[in-house]
């Protein structure tokens, strides 16, 4: 095709083969910058790259380590594990979290498990297969060298956690048990009933607390990072607010690590914790760190449906439930209001088993989510009407209970089923559960190179806060794997190469970069408290969430995204002129804390929509209505979009600058996913 | 539902604090208790009164951040966390009294928010297995009998919320302490430090100002994770053994 770029292509052209450069849906919303490359990944055979990098990364003499200081923001798996490990190595670590204890970080809520290529089941698993599954699951939008490394260190994680006393599930012989998890055909998932994240986090927390006692780690709880200090081209510290006294503190160091988690709360309703936020990452973005693939959002298929406007968060039910539960909706729309127990087998549509016979209920999360949405859009959703729609599908344990017995199901899923009953008031052993998708995880995040260093020198980013390992979609049980891989086994090696040049020249609190960062933080706080408008922070957050869910959720279109961008810009104007925050700056003030977070979510939301608008293809969790196959499956455009979209902050009144990092696969062949 | 809320308000750690009474209406049975407080706070914000400060984070019963004495019971009338308590446990017209955790070792920060850093310091004193990153043997090289693994897991589910302390007439954290002693003591990996751990952690517990166990059992009854009382027996047993061995 020789047409000029058309920014308003409609869906009737979606099956045409695009020619390179054909699509520029986001024209006018961004500026094209120079392409970027990951310069740290060694060349050579993929299986040798990490070993090569570890060897080439310079060492720091043990005697010099205590002279080097590291700030780590966040105490989840990525941050807690890094603090413990770097403390053990002898560095001088300062750890920050906004919660009252490092043990509260939201990694704790992960339920299902953690993958590792141990091949204990002798079912054909290997490092290469875990690598392959993860790249495929990410829909060929992740960087292969990073993913291989992740698979490679996965086995060390299990060893480490067992040594710490993490009580994984075991078989009667005393050896570790495994189960299979969404999107794969081997059993490689280690678990601790439905509380795997809790147990892994407590392991990392305890290891970190041990270092606190030994004096290598200093912990700052109820502290929120509000700015990064970039002095003479290097990240050298942070400005943090003591959330109890309101004091604005300057913390300086040789290197800064952000392990501050994901930004799913941009949707207001998500499975994230109430306090999960983008501020640390966004402040870094505004100081020069690129934000990569911000639109890649994972919408988890098995959450408890919304019950009304009061809803403050959504609760995930581990997708391990899909191992034994069967998902269905009534075949006939008129059955949707009936008691599900009165609907006979022949009137039920087990739609995942029907459409995807080889993976059935275990298809990847994005597929399970979108199909649930499709069923409800067709008018076959179940549960109470919310607005004009029933937004739910059944997850039924009846067959599993008949096959395995109630006791076996109880042992596997007891806490999850209890939680469901607690929230809905319905007993899932008797009535099929109702589930609906919810925002759960973001694959996007700050751009990092192979060393996990951002585009700001000396600013490293780990865990969900970076973009590196999951491409456009994350497989189940691999978030915990990535967090711990980064924290225990990757960052400690790569950061030493950077620190080998330290200690860096001391900078004082009078350094212009410090003074400026402090002034920015203080100015913003003063502004929030002085607007004196009429609307609460939560009302803005809720409105932003509605816009994002509607137009940048499970299905996105150019028209919807453009509309969303306009709405977000209007919301931003209103926020800065009509916000009402009571109380003072010098005390515990939860509205003030939220104001800062929501201000940053609004700016992020706009960038997410621009990124989604630019990426006129469907891949992983990003489904563009204009890019689908004839039977409604996601259609990638590898010739145009096989790149990481890394966005540079374009200034308060400018447009973001897009830098493309081309994705090159040498160890794996790119294919259209098929789970049929 | 229409409710009367009697809520402890205290501006900071030094303020004396007192109960304020608020009327709230239009509460749905499907709301969680904290969502009900969100509604109250929106209402207060609108009226120009500073919202009530309270802790919560995951709101799915696992992070341990939420607290609240509700009608004199930690986490309220059900065996769960405050964030998982729903308004269907209350009736239209109820008066609900909401206070912060009550314990000298958990000083009030503001309103319903307390300082539980004493728990972190108890863990720092020995609540871990010393295993530096990279030094671990192959995971299956040490089998763990299933019964031990199950007991370790059951008590490792403690979320560190502090309800046990708030419930105890003597302000003891023995259930929290016993849970960690039992978790790590059940596992082969936990044996090398078993005796020093119990001595050091108990000393830190006492140093923080928590009281001793007086066999009341309120802690286990209030525990949202149903940590059983026998972890305190285990704690005492381990402590006695350690002392006898001269630790």
Contacts between the chains, C-beta under 8 A, distances in Angstrom:
chain1	res1	chain2	res2	distance
A	81	B	133	7.6
A	84	B	133	6.9
A	85	B	132	8.0
A	85	B	133	4.2
A	88	B	132	4.7
A	88	B	133	6.1
A	99	B	57	5.9
A	99	B	63	7.5
A	99	B	65	6.1
A	100	B	55	6.6
A	100	B	65	6.5
A	100	B	115	7.3
A	100	B	116	5.9
A	100	B	117	7.2
A	101	B	64	7.9
A	101	B	116	6.6
A	101	B	117	7.1
A	101	B	119	6.8
A	101	B	120	5.4
A	101	B	160	6.8
A	102	B	120	7.4
A	103	B	63	7.9
A	103	B	64	7.0
A	103	B	120	7.6
A	103	B	160	5.7
A	104	B	57	5.6
A	104	B	58	7.6
A	104	B	63	4.4
A	104	B	64	6.3
A	104	B	65	4.9
A	105	B	63	7.9
A	106	B	57	7.2
A	106	B	58	6.1
A	106	B	63	7.1
A	108	B	58	6.8
A	108	B	62	5.5
A	108	B	63	5.2
A	109	B	58	4.9
A	109	B	60	5.7
A	109	B	62	5.2
A	109	B	63	6.7
A	118	B	139	7.3
A	120	B	140	6.8
A	156	B	134	7.5
A	156	B	136	7.6
A	158	B	139	4.6
A	159	B	136	4.1
A	159	B	137	6.6
A	159	B	138	5.9
A	159	B	139	4.7
A	160	B	131	7.1
A	160	B	133	6.1
A	160	B	134	7.6
A	160	B	136	4.7
A	161	B	139	7.9
A	162	B	136	6.8
A	162	B	139	4.3
A	162	B	142	7.5
A	162	B	189	7.1
A	163	B	129	6.9
A	163	B	131	3.9
A	163	B	135	7.3
A	163	B	136	3.6
A	163	B	137	6.9
A	163	B	189	5.8
A	164	B	128	7.3
A	164	B	129	5.4
A	164	B	131	5.2
A	164	B	136	8.0
A	164	B	189	7.5
A	165	B	128	7.9
A	165	B	129	4.6
A	165	B	152	7.4
A	165	B	183	6.9
A	165	B	184	5.3
A	165	B	187	5.1
A	165	B	189	5.3
A	165	B	190	5.5
A	167	B	149	5.7
A	167	B	152	4.3
A	167	B	153	3.9
A	167	B	156	5.2
A	167	B	183	7.0
A	167	B	187	7.1
A	168	B	149	7.6
A	169	B	149	7.6
A	169	B	153	7.8
A	170	B	143	7.8
A	170	B	144	5.8
A	170	B	146	5.3
A	170	B	149	4.4
A	171	B	146	7.0
A	172	B	146	5.2
A	173	B	143	6.4
A	174	B	143	3.0
A	174	B	144	5.2
A	174	B	145	5.2
A	174	B	146	6.4
A	174	B	149	7.5
A	175	B	140	5.1
A	175	B	143	5.6
A	176	B	139	6.0
A	176	B	140	5.9
A	192	B	153	6.0
A	192	B	156	7.9
A	193	B	153	6.5
A	195	B	62	7.0
A	195	B	157	6.3
A	197	B	62	7.9
A	198	B	62	5.7
A	198	B	157	7.2
A	198	B	159	7.6
A	199	B	153	7.5
A	199	B	156	6.1
A	202	B	156	6.8
A	205	B	123	7.4
A	206	B	123	6.1
A	206	B	127	5.9
A	206	B	128	3.7
A	206	B	129	7.5
A	207	B	128	6.2
A	207	B	131	7.4
A	207	B	133	7.7
A	209	B	120	6.3
A	209	B	123	4.5
A	209	B	124	4.5
A	209	B	127	6.9
A	209	B	128	6.4
A	210	B	124	7.1
A	210	B	128	4.6
A	210	B	130	6.5
A	212	B	120	7.7
A	212	B	124	5.1
A	213	B	124	4.2
A	213	B	125	6.7
A	219	B	120	7.4
A	221	B	117	6.7
A	221	B	120	7.6
A	244	B	109	5.7
A	244	B	110	7.8
A	271	B	60	7.7
A	273	B	57	4.3
A	273	B	58	4.6
A	273	B	59	7.1
A	273	B	63	6.5
A	274	B	56	5.8
A	274	B	57	5.5
A	274	B	58	7.7
A	274	B	59	6.0
A	275	B	57	5.2
A	307	B	30	4.4
A	308	B	28	6.0
A	308	B	30	6.0
A	308	B	31	7.7
A	310	B	28	6.2
A	310	B	30	7.7
A	310	B	31	4.9
A	310	B	35	4.9
A	310	B	38	7.3
A	310	B	39	6.5
A	311	B	35	7.2
A	312	B	32	7.3
A	312	B	34	6.9
A	312	B	35	5.0
A	312	B	38	5.7
A	312	B	59	6.4
A	313	B	59	4.7
A	313	B	60	7.5
A	315	B	59	7.7
A	315	B	60	5.0
A	316	B	60	7.5
A	419	B	60	7.0
A	419	B	61	6.5
A	419	B	84	7.0
A	422	B	61	7.9
A	422	B	78	7.9
A	422	B	80	6.1
A	422	B	84	5.2
A	422	B	86	7.0
A	423	B	32	7.9
A	423	B	84	7.2
A	423	B	86	7.0
A	425	B	30	7.9
A	425	B	86	7.6
A	425	B	88	6.2
A	488	B	133	4.9
A	488	B	134	7.9
A	489	B	133	7.4
A	489	B	134	7.8
A	492	B	133	7.1
A	536	B	42	5.7
A	536	B	45	4.7
A	536	B	46	7.4
A	538	B	38	7.2
A	538	B	42	6.4
A	539	B	42	7.7
A	580	B	45	6.4
A	582	B	45	6.2
A	582	B	48	6.8
A	582	B	49	7.4
A	582	B	50	4.7
A	582	B	51	7.1
A	583	B	50	4.7
A	583	B	51	7.9
A	587	B	11	7.1
A	587	B	12	6.3
A	587	B	110	6.8
A	588	B	12	7.7
A	588	B	53	5.5
A	588	B	109	6.1
A	588	B	110	4.3
A	588	B	113	6.4
A	590	B	51	6.8
A	590	B	53	5.7
A	591	B	45	6.9
A	591	B	51	6.0
